[in-house]
Amino acid sequence: MVIGSSTTYLGNEIPGLRGQKVRIFAVLRGGLRPDANPDADDYYVNDNETLARLGGVTAEDCIDAAPILPDGTTSFVHLDPRAIDLECFAHLRNPSAQ
């Protein structure tokens, strides 16, 4: 299960978020590609069954996520970090690029 799960942000692109817990709301499929089409039917995927059918999360995806607040709720502010900047997808990083 990806959608609805919680993980830690490990990246440096979003100031102040490093090391914070976030909740995943959707996957922005191919969000890092120059030809990404936000209007495509399969761009914003917010259910696990559809995500699995489309092949899961890749290194080219971004994630619709929100910081988890101390009381366990999520912020109303959503962010779109690269999938590889989240702990649960760190295995997708290209080892030669590190």
PLY file of the C-alpha trace (Angstrom):
ply
format ascii 1.0
element vertex 98
property float x
property float y
property float z
element edge 97
property int vertex1
property int vertex2
end_header
0.00 0.00 0.00
1.43 3.34 -1.08
-1.51 5.73 -0.99
-2.29 6.62 2.62
1.04 5.42 3.98
3.52 7.51 5.96
7.24 7.89 5.36
10.13 10.27 5.99
11.36 12.97 3.61
15.10 12.55 3.02
15.69 15.11 0.26
17.12 18.62 0.23
14.84 20.29 -2.33
12.12 21.32 0.13
13.66 23.53 2.86
12.75 22.57 6.42
11.14 19.25 5.51
14.20 16.97 5.73
13.66 14.30 8.38
9.95 15.05 8.73
7.18 12.48 8.41
4.78 12.90 5.51
1.63 11.09 4.38
1.24 10.06 0.74
-1.99 11.11 -0.98
-1.21 10.35 -4.62
1.50 9.63 -7.17
2.19 12.11 -9.97
3.23 9.60 -12.60
6.16 10.76 -14.68
6.17 14.12 -12.90
9.91 14.56 -13.47
9.81 13.89 -17.20
9.95 16.93 -19.50
6.94 15.57 -21.41
4.81 15.03 -18.28
1.14 15.77 -18.93
-0.74 16.83 -15.78
-4.00 16.58 -17.74
-3.53 12.90 -18.62
-5.95 10.47 -17.00
-3.11 8.42 -15.49
-1.01 11.35 -14.18
-2.60 11.85 -10.74
-3.11 8.39 -9.23
-4.76 8.34 -5.82
-5.72 4.71 -5.34
-3.48 1.70 -4.80
-5.24 -0.60 -7.26
-4.77 1.78 -10.18
-1.18 2.46 -9.14
-0.42 -1.28 -9.10
-2.08 -1.75 -12.49
0.12 1.04 -13.93
3.30 -0.56 -12.61
3.80 1.17 -9.27
6.10 4.05 -8.39
9.18 4.84 -10.49
12.18 7.15 -10.12
10.49 9.53 -12.60
7.48 10.10 -10.34
6.66 12.81 -7.85
4.46 12.27 -4.82
1.53 14.32 -3.54
2.31 14.39 0.19
1.55 16.46 3.27
3.57 16.85 6.48
2.22 14.99 9.48
1.56 17.35 12.39
2.39 16.50 16.03
-1.26 15.56 16.70
-1.17 12.96 13.88
-3.23 14.95 11.41
-1.78 16.25 8.16
-1.12 19.80 7.10
-3.48 21.38 4.60
-0.35 22.26 2.63
0.57 19.55 0.12
4.00 19.18 -1.45
5.23 17.25 -4.47
8.66 15.81 -3.63
10.48 13.45 -5.96
9.62 9.85 -5.11
13.31 9.06 -4.59
13.47 11.69 -1.83
11.10 9.68 0.35
12.48 6.93 2.56
10.07 4.29 1.27
11.25 4.84 -2.34
14.97 5.46 -1.69
15.70 2.09 -3.33
14.70 3.63 -6.68
17.69 5.99 -6.68
20.31 5.45 -9.35
23.39 4.21 -7.44
25.74 5.80 -10.00
24.17 9.22 -9.40
24.92 9.25 -5.68
0 1
1 2
2 3
3 4
4 5
5 6
6 7
7 8
8 9
9 10
10 11
11 12
12 13
13 14
14 15
15 16
16 17
17 18
18 19
19 20
20 21
21 22
22 23
23 24
24 25
25 26
26 27
27 28
28 29
29 30
30 31
31 32
32 33
33 34
34 35
35 36
36 37
37 38
38 39
39 40
40 41
41 42
42 43
43 44
44 45
45 46
46 47
47 48
48 49
49 50
50 51
51 52
52 53
53 54
54 55
55 56
56 57
57 58
58 59
59 60
60 61
61 62
62 63
63 64
64 65
65 66
66 67
67 68
68 69
69 70
70 71
71 72
72 73
73 74
74 75
75 76
76 77
77 78
78 79
79 80
80 81
81 82
82 83
83 84
84 85
85 86
86 87
87 88
88 89
89 90
90 91
91 92
92 93
93 94
94 95
95 96
96 97
